[in-house]
């Protein structure tokens, strides 16, 4: 097997943003292209943790809601490491006139979010975007190709298979990259040998699991759905679709 420090797998969900903008997205924007997963974590000082202890480790619960501005978050990679400003692929936020803004929200001395018992962040104000008197920020509408859009995924939405051009219900596109050849099983030159090209236990698969299981199947290792990865030599990311149900 490859050396663990040299072998890496990257996965980004809805890499072309088709869930959020189905009419304008380009479904094959992340094929043989490079990208990165970037996650906005709300700054800890802006969150009301009560009754939890603020110094406790709740990092995995601080993912910002869609549409949060850069001033209120730290952008991190998949390992939680903060991304330097010069390495960001995301454009600066837009500035717009908002008559309802009377200052910088994060400097008002109050929390902007509360961490609920379910682990989700909920805004305490409708002015979290305010950055000055009558001044608001909002995310730039155009996102770079091969970006992670996990926060906007809806299992009820359709997606487009880039190989066939067919749009199917209840699925999502996933961008995949790895630093090794994707293994696919095939047929033997000997006609008497079995054909493993479609064998369900032979090959490389993308699988959907649910953390801690589900009410229908308590085993976390239960495979809700899977998709065979057929692209063997990948330069950057390749895009696959997988059913969500």
N, C-alpha and C positions, 0 to 999 in steps of 0.2 A: 504494500500500500504506500501511497505518497507520504512524505514527511509531514506531520501535523502542522508545522509552522509554515510550510510552503503550500499546503492545500487549504483552500478557502472556498466557501459557497456564498454567493450573494443572491438575495431575493427581494424584489420590490413589487408591491401590489398596485394594480391599476397604473402601470408606468406611464401611460399616455393621458391620464386624467379623463378617460371616457365616461366614468361614472358621473363626474361633476359637470362635464360639458360634452354630452353625446353628439351634439349637432356640429361641433367645430373640431373635435379631436381627430387625430390621424392614428388609426388603430395600430399601424405597423411602425410607429415612431421609435420603437425600442428594439430593433432587430439589428444585431451586429453593431451596436453602439454602446458606448460607455456611459455610465451614470453613477448615481450614488443615492443611498437612502438617507434622508435628513429628517430628523424629528424635532418638533418644537416643544420644549419643556418649559412650562410656566415657571418663572423665577420664584423660588421658595418664599421669599419675603412678601410676595403678593398673595399668599394663600393662607386662609384661616383653617388650621388643622383641628381645632377644638372638636371633641375632647382628647384628641391624640397629642402626643408630645412632639413638638416641631422637629426635634433632632432625630426622631425615628426615621428609619429608612422606608420612605414611601415613594421612591423615585419612579417606580413603574406606574404610579397612579397619576403622575403630573403631566401627562400628555395634553397639550393645549387643544381646545376645541377648534374645528375648522374656521379659518378666517381670522385667527388671532394675529396681532401685529408683531413685528420684530422687536419693538421696544419692551415688550412684556415677556419675552421668552429667551431661552438659550437654545441655540440649535446644536444638536448632538448627533453623533453617528449611532449605528446599531449597537455599539458597545457602551454607549453612554458618555463617550468622550466628546468634550466641547469642540466644535469646529471653528477654526480661526476665521476671522472676518475675510481675509484675503483668499480663502478657499471656498467661499460660499458660491453656489450656483444660482441661488434664488435672487431675484432682482430686489432692489430696495422697495419699500412700501410707497404707494401713492399718497400724496397729500391732497386733501380736499377741504372745502369750506363747510363747516358744520356749526350752525348757529347754537346748537345745544351744548357745545363744549365751552367750559369756563376755566380750563387749565389742564395740566398734565395729570392724568388719572392716577398714575403710579406714584405721584408725589403729593397726594392729598392726605397721606397718613392713614388711609384705610385700606383694608383688604379688598382685592378685586375678585377673588374666588374663594369658594368654600369647598373643602374636600368632604364629599358625602360618605355616608356609611357604606355605600355600594362601590366606593373607590373612584367615583367620577367627579371631575371638577365642574362646578356650576358657578356662573358669573353672579356677582352680587350687585352689579350695576350694568346699565346699558351704555356706559361711557368709557369702557375699557380702552377704546380706540382713541380717546382724546389726547392730544399732544400739545395743547396750548389754547389760548383764547380764540374761539371760533375755528379751531384747527383740529382736523382729524386725520388719521392714517388708515389705510386699508391695503391689503395685499395686492401686489401687481397682478393683473388677471392672467398674464401669460407665464406659464411655467416651463422650465427646461425639459427636454425629452428625458426619458428614463428617470423620472422622479417618483418617490414613493407617495402614494395617495391613499394609504390604508384608512385614514380617518374618514374618508367620504365613501367607503365601500358599502353598498347595500345589496344584500343577497337576493333581493327581489328584482334587481335590475338585469337587463340583458348585456351581453358582450359579443364582440365580433371575433371569429376565428380568422387569423391573418392568413392561414394557408388556403382556406376555402372561400373566405369572404362572407360566410354565412353568419348571421346574427342569431344567437340562441338565448332563451330566457334563463334567468337564475344562474348566472355564471360570472366569472371575473377573469381578467387578464393578469398574468403574473410574469414579471421579468426575472430571468434566471441567468446566473453566471457562475462559473467555477473554474478553478485553475487546474483542471484535469479533464481528460477526455470523458465524455458521457458514454457509459457502456450500454450498448444495445445488443440484445440476443438475436440470433439469426437462424438460418437453416444450414444443415450439414450437406456437404457434397454427396454424402451417401444417402440415397433415397430411403433406405431402411431406418435411418435415425429419425428421432422425433423432431418436429418443428417447434423451436422455442421462441420464435419471433413475436408471438402473441401470448406467450405464457404469462400468467398473472404474477408469478413469483420470479420472473427472470427479466432483468433490465433495470432501468433507472426511472423512478416514479416521483411525482409531486403528490403529496398527500395532505389532506385536511383532517386535523384532529381538534378536539376541544379540550382546553385545559380543565383538569379535574373531572372530565367526562361530562355527561349530560343527563337530563331526567330519563332519556330513552335508553342510554347505555352508559353506565357509570365508569367504564374502563377508559382511561385517557388514551390508551393505545388503540382503541377502536378507530378504524379508518372510515370517516364519514364519506369521503370520496377520494378518488385518485386519478391521476392523468400520467400516461407514459410520456417521458421526454424523448423525442426522437432525433433532436439535433445533436450530432456527435461532436463536431468541431465548432466551438463557439468563440468568436472574437467579440468581447464585450458581453452584452446581454442578448438573450433571445427571449421571445415572448411565447408563452403557452396560455391556453385557456383551461379552466377547470370549473366543473359544476359545483355550486355551493350547497346543493341539497342532495 
